Amino acid sequence: MRVVAKVTAVLRFLARQSLRLSVAALGFTVLAVGVVLLVTPGPGLLVIIAGLAILAHEFAWAATALDKAKRRGAQARDAAVRRAPRRTQPPPHGLD
């Protein structure tokens, strides 16, 4: 009975570690694609946040980085809204 328990424990350990490794590989791949998209046309910041969200399922440091990225994203959104010109007149007929 002890051998079965040890084998079961080893199999559970391997299953947990393989899941953790898979999540890490996927998260770091998405994160790397986001970094590449920062210098090429594309939604780099959104992809970076998605990569951090994937990594945050398994790693506490990624959850902290995700919270910080969300805060900075909200600050950037607020700054863009403040700088956006406001319409004072309705658009011409047919362009709304």
PEHUGI-V235015 format. One record per backbone hydrogen bond with DSSP energy under -1.0 kcal/mol. CO is the residue of the C=O (numbers start at 0). NH is the residue of the N-H. E is the energy in kcal/mol with one decimal. If there is no record, write none. Layout:
CO_NH_E / CO_NH_E
//
This chain:
0_4_-1.9 / 1_5_-2.1 / 2_6_-2.6 / 3_7_-2.5 / 4_8_-2.2 / 5_9_-2.5 / 6_10_-2.5 / 7_11_-2.3 / 8_12_-2.3 / 9_13_-2.5 / 10_14_-2.2 / 11_15_-2.6 / 12_16_-2.5 / 13_17_-2.4 / 14_18_-2.1 / 15_19_-2.4 / 16_20_-2.5 / 17_21_-2.3 / 18_22_-2.6 / 19_23_-2.3 / 20_24_-2.5 / 21_25_-2.5 / 22_26_-2.8 / 23_27_-2.8 / 24_28_-1.8 / 25_29_-2.5 / 26_30_-2.4 / 27_31_-2.3 / 28_32_-2.3 / 29_33_-2.1 / 30_34_-1.9 / 31_35_-2.2 / 32_36_-2.3 / 35_38_-1.0 / 41_43_-1.9 / 42_46_-2.0 / 43_47_-2.4 / 44_48_-2.3 / 45_49_-2.0 / 46_50_-2.4 / 47_51_-2.5 / 48_52_-2.2 / 49_53_-2.0 / 50_54_-2.4 / 51_55_-2.2 / 53_56_-1.2 / 54_57_-1.6 / 54_58_-2.3 / 58_62_-1.3 / 59_63_-1.9 / 60_64_-2.2 / 61_65_-2.5 / 62_66_-2.2 / 63_67_-2.1 / 64_68_-2.4 / 65_69_-2.5 / 66_70_-2.1 / 67_71_-2.3 / 68_72_-2.4 / 69_73_-2.2 / 70_74_-2.1 / 71_75_-2.4 / 72_76_-2.4 / 73_77_-2.4 / 74_78_-2.3 / 75_79_-2.3 / 76_80_-2.3 / 77_81_-2.1 / 78_82_-1.8 / 79_83_-1.3 / 91_94_-2.1
//
